[in-house]
């Protein structure tokens, strides 16, 4: 029972709503185009959960091996750091999670495209492999990109552009240029969660050689960068609403930005990085709320 609890903690289930936000928004965009398949939706959600859990296991392993997770770290203790899961067991867990994710991805891709779209199958399977690589290489290995200030870019690409536009394409087999705007918005909000995490951990990361955007620019500039991310995300979604000509009664999903704006005031006034820990879930859950409300709005008014 104790070991089961340790694996659940290592899976970091609280991160799942954020990772699912892109799939939900992408599906909503497909519904606007009158395209939706329940089976594809469920498989897309399951595949994303598999990728996220793999990423969380790998992140726990990579930071634990490198010593970044230590007594200086703020937030919940990690599995390897606390000794609740051994290094060997966690490595096996990463392998098993990777295999499950790839199987789910294959089933999803085949369900979405069928044998008649073999080229799409090859492209999306390659994207699936790339997603697994990105999930693991964030902290694992000597060239982990998360330790070289590249985490923000990869989160934007995979959680935002690929998550939203890729899931939309599974239904529609096409893309609308205006759909890039909500994809950019979700991507920026996901980067904001990572940035907030890096703002919180700036002291520990700097001490142990983890180069993040925040370590590079400093705490105060990191807060201004955070402001830029959320305000730009708001602008992109508002611009999408204007271009698509949503009615005022359809735009209630924009209310999800209200807690984000309140959160920004807290961040900008914070001087102690450790005080930002409680803010992480506010951004993640507000992003998930935005996705859910957008999905509901589209289903009501489409």
HELIX and SHEET records of a PDB file:
HELIX    1   1 UNK A    2  UNK A   11  1                                  10    
HELIX    2   2 UNK A   13  UNK A   15  5                                   3    
HELIX    3   3 UNK A   16  UNK A   32  1                                  17    
HELIX    4   4 UNK A   38  UNK A   66  1                                  29    
HELIX    5   5 UNK A   79  UNK A   82  1                                   4    
HELIX    6   6 UNK A   87  UNK A  113  1                                  27    
HELIX    7   7 UNK A  115  UNK A  117  5                                   3    
HELIX    8   8 UNK A  118  UNK A  137  1                                  20    
HELIX    9   9 UNK A  145  UNK A  147  5                                   3    
HELIX   10  10 UNK A  151  UNK A  155  1                                   5    
HELIX   11  11 UNK A  156  UNK A  166  3                                  11    
HELIX   12  12 UNK A  167  UNK A  172  1                                   6    
HELIX   13  13 UNK A  179  UNK A  200  1                                  22    
HELIX   14  14 UNK A  202  UNK A  207  1                                   6    
HELIX   15  15 UNK A  213  UNK A  217  1                                   5    
HELIX   16  16 UNK A  219  UNK A  244  1                                  26    
HELIX   17  17 UNK A  248  UNK A  255  5                                   8    
HELIX   18  18 UNK A  256  UNK A  269  1                                  14    
HELIX   19  19 UNK A  273  UNK A  279  5                                   7    
HELIX   20  20 UNK A  280  UNK A  301  1                                  22    
END                                                                             
